[in-house]
Every structure is written in C-alpha cells, then in structure tokens.
C-alpha cells in the first residue's frame, strides 16, 4: 500500500486501483469440454485448459434461469474442482472462466445439471 503525505493538517491520500477505461474484455481461447458429475449436494466440475497450465480459473454458478456468479477459484494447471453445499433438489448451471490477465478472460459455454 502506498500513502501520500499531504501538507500539514491534511489527511493522507490513499490511491485507489481502477480498471482500464475499456474494462475487462473477452479475449483468448475459452475452456472446453466442461462436464459435471452430480453427487447430490456436491458437483464435480471438470474442463480442458486452453492456457496449457499458465492461467488460473474461476468457476461461476447459478440456479437455473439466474445470473452466474463466481463460487470458486482454481489455480494454475488445475482442471477439476468440487462445489459443495448444494440443494440436491435444485437445478444448477456452471461456466468455467479462464483468467489470462486482470482485464482479459474467456468463458466456457454454460452447462447445467439434469436432475429429475
């Protein structure tokens, strides 16, 4: 953290990080082959890594028909995670996002559970 000291009697100013003017952009190859293994209250999510192990991932999830939100982060070279604490009676949808840089990412297609 950097603190800039002002003149006597003034409060210090702390710089705030801001995103680029254009914001994050979809760019690069997306994860492919997203598969779900439904275990009731937990779901295993697997995918193919388009970065060759050089980028981390974010798992997004929502109940069917709702907006996807981040629920897990997965480190470099990992192509599997488990999302637990789910209601086994509800449908869920997932997408895997590869994070190439702080403002460059690509998302897989959305995949949903097929619960009876």
Secondary structure, DSSP 8 states (H G I E B T S, - for coil): --EE--STTS--EE------TT--EE-S---EEEEEEE-SSEEEEEEE-TTSS-SEEEEEEEETTS--EEEEEE-TT--EEEEES--TTS-EEEEEEEEEETTEEEE---EE----
